[in-house]
Amino acid sequence: MVRRYYLQKGPCRPNHNFPTKDVGGRLRSFKASWYKKYHWLEYSIAKDAAYCLHCFLFRSDDGRKGGGASFISTGFKAWNRGDEALDNHVGFVNSEHNKAVRKCEDLLTQSQSIRVDLCKQSDQVKKDYRIRLQASIDCIRHCVRQGHALRGHDESESSKNRGNFIELLKFHAFGRVDVHSVVLENAPKNLQMTSPDIQKDIVHAIAFEITKEIICDIGEDLFSILVDEARDTSIKEHMAVVLRYVNQEGYVMERLLGIAHVSDTKALTLKMEIESILVTSGLSLSRIRGQGYDGASNMSGEINGLKALVLAENSSAYYVHCFAHQLQLTLAVVAKQHGDVSGFFTLITNLINLVGGSCKRMDNIRESQAAKVVEALCCGELETGRGLNQEVGLKRPCDTRWGSHFDTLLNLPAIYSSVIDCLDIIKKEAKGEAKGEASVTLICIQSFDFAFILHMMIKVLAITNELSKSLQRKDQDIVNAMQLVRGAKLRLQDLRDKGWESLLDSVISFCKKEYLPISNMDELYILSGRPRRNAQQITNLHHYKVELFYTVVDMRLQELNSRFDKVNTELLCCVACLNPDDAFADFDKENLLKLATFYPNEFSIDDILHLDPQLDSYIFDVKMNTRFTKLKGIAELCREMVVAKKFRSFPLVYRLVKLALLLPVATASVERVFSAMNYVKNTLRSRMSDEGLNDFLVGYVESDILDRLDDECILQTFQDMKTRRGSL
């Protein structure tokens, strides 16, 4: 449009007393007669120089041809070489100047433009193009929804497997005459809509529409950010940004905004990338009201961490350490500090390395376990039914994988005898170190100590494992999370006070079943590896009950108290007053008024004055309403206020409720993104671009939004991205 405007205005040709200057010993100046001879020539009074309008608008890649640089940027001033230089600039028929002239003529000739030509397409051509594009979008939607690769290694027509997208398109067109007649080999060779660039553009259009849906869902409201970084299969560090917000229906949502490649994991670098992602989506740091990270020093550092950098710009962006990470760290601390427990988990790791390091050995365990299950079914010891007697294995425990320790220990008693059989085979048939390791491991796991610690840790970890799963819910609120932590502490205390007898019974029962030695609780406990004369005279009961059971449970309780006490701040104490449990038993107007002062941007002095009487009316109304008296958690309260239209009657209270829900609980949503990243970008697809990975992940992770996206929106976004050969 700008170029056409310049051409319609024509070259700048002022009538002027052209100044003279000494050139080659003679006074020279620009000649007005050149205007008539060279229709493209224009003159600048300010610079006393001549230019070529056509070359300026359609600059050649090589400006040196025909003296192009002087006629485009610096200006022509060699008046003594006038006609010669101007003719040289024009050159022959295929000179760069004449090419620029033809481009200008084509631009002014509307009937020859691509846009007009597209508009002249027949209705049937447009219909075929729409069907072809719609078929490609449908197939790509399915691939993105399932996280499947689009392209194949060989997409030529002679290939037997042209990749998921092409093969799915062939299947999609099978039996549908209207589609089959316009796709693949039946489509124009330059408009098949199957090229890699077209695939990328469609995926980008899908991601764009999903992100737009998320931004529209947030509207003008506030949000929190959940951030973490991880490496992909091509050894690139990526940072994922997840937004936590309350939508218009009162539901807490955690949505993936984007994933970006970061050059390093310094706090300043991460902050700049976060700002870039937010600005691209039309958001800003000023709207953040909560931060959730995993507790690494570059994220949660008090001085130079990401938390501190964001707080420096936005004092209302309160930070909450990921609850699930804190919970997992308590297990690591107990395992490292208690000698027997640490040795137990070391033994478990060695056992898994020894048994799980060979496919043959795992097959032996499966075959042995299957035979035992069949025998137990024949004897009536096991019942048949759907979901019963499933094959189980040994998972490798890891401090960074939530719940992995519990899953490992939970499966071990069920396949214990099969593991013993496998170790016997290794002891007899293996050579070298494996033979010795199998012998030592057999001795260790066939002891009362091993059986006792195994069952004790299963009971202890079962309590915190349920807590871990609850904390990973996307709609979990901070107050309910604190109550769950408090409930876990009470359950551990109850286990300490009342769980000894049941634990001992389960250990003895297991030992009898597996023919393991059973320690007499009244006898003296013998410490292995230490002379008896130096050993402390204690009974087995004291050792297992006090030194193991009580000590491990107490250490667990102590770690829970120490790691979760720092979130018991004044802010969260005030937030807890919104909890609707027990008919709003925790309601405290003074603390809620104090809570409003934590958010000065949302509550002015005048708002706080109006909040005081509104809280009185609110608590009277909800206590009289039966639909509010049985609510559990702030999340349910928020949804019910929207359903009952109470957010209109008590807008300031509803604002407090939403701010309380914005405080993050766990970064589980970010961890799920990284799990999806490892699935989408694997060793077979390690060359995905950063932009392509982001687009694919947005569609794959937010598949529920993808499912309800209107095809017409994707069509229009794709069509508007660039000029297409086809027209809708």
Secondary structure as UniProt FT lines:
FT   HELIX           2..9
FT   STRAND          21..23
FT   TURN            24..25
FT   STRAND          26..28
FT   TURN            32..33
FT   HELIX           34..37
FT   TURN            39..40
FT   STRAND          41..44
FT   TURN            45..48
FT   STRAND          49..52
FT   HELIX           53..57
FT   TURN            63..64
FT   HELIX           65..67
FT   HELIX           68..69
FT   HELIX           70..74
FT   HELIX           79..81
FT   HELIX           82..90
FT   TURN            93..94
FT   HELIX           96..108
FT   HELIX           110..112
FT   HELIX           114..119
FT   HELIX           123..146
FT   TURN            157..158
FT   HELIX           164..173
FT   TURN            174..175
FT   HELIX           177..180
FT   TURN            181..182
FT   HELIX           184..186
FT   TURN            189..190
FT   HELIX           196..218
FT   TURN            219..220
FT   STRAND          223..231
FT   TURN            233..234
FT   STRAND          237..246
FT   TURN            248..249
FT   STRAND          252..261
FT   HELIX           267..280
FT   TURN            281..282
FT   HELIX           285..287
FT   STRAND          288..293
FT   HELIX           297..300
FT   TURN            302..304
FT   HELIX           306..313
FT   TURN            315..316
FT   STRAND          318..321
FT   HELIX           323..337
FT   HELIX           339..356
FT   HELIX           359..379
FT   TURN            386..387
FT   TURN            399..400
FT   TURN            402..403
FT   HELIX           404..411
FT   HELIX           413..415
FT   HELIX           416..429
FT   HELIX           433..445
FT   HELIX           448..471
FT   TURN            474..475
FT   HELIX           478..498
FT   HELIX           500..513
FT   TURN            514..515
FT   TURN            521..522
FT   TURN            528..529
FT   HELIX           532..534
FT   HELIX           540..541
FT   HELIX           542..550
FT   HELIX           551..564
FT   HELIX           565..567
FT   HELIX           570..575
FT   HELIX           576..578
FT   HELIX           581..584
FT   TURN            585..586
FT   HELIX           589..597
FT   TURN            600..602
FT   HELIX           605..624
FT   HELIX           626..629
FT   HELIX           634..643
FT   TURN            644..645
FT   HELIX           646..649
FT   HELIX           651..662
FT   HELIX           668..680
FT   HELIX           683..685
FT   TURN            686..687
FT   HELIX           690..701
FT   HELIX           703..707
FT   HELIX           711..721
//
